[in-house]
Amino acid sequence: MSTEIQQQLGARIRELRKIKGLTQEEFARECQLHRSHTGEIERGETNVTLSTLLTIARVVGTSVANLFKGIA
């Protein structure tokens, strides 16, 4: 995954998190991830595993495919 795609995916996740009305802490807790890791994901600084993407999609109420809508 290129850095550009990671950044676009992270921005999409951040957008959906905010639409859901979750703070980073609430989001991290619901995803059962460390808050700093969710921050890295939203900034596009890390690769995300499929299982983490599935969890994120569930928490924000969408599909993995929708996370990538308009990105890839």
Residue, then its C-alpha position, 0 to 999 in steps of 0.5 A: m500500500s503506497t503512502e498516498i493510499q494510506q493517507q487517503l484511507g486514514a482521512r476516510i476513516r477519520e471522516l467516518r469516525k467524526i460522522k459517527g460522533l466518536t472521539q479518537e479515544e472512544f473510537a480506539r476503545e470500541c476498536q480495541l486498539h491503542r489510541s496512538h495506533t488509531g492516530e497512526i492509521e488516521r494519519g496514514e503512517t501505518n499499514v492496516t491489517l484486514s482484521t483491523l479494517l474489518t473492525i474499523a468498518r464495523v465500528v463506523g457502521t460501514s463495509v470495508a469496500n466503502l472505506f476504500k470508496g473513491i480511493a482504490 
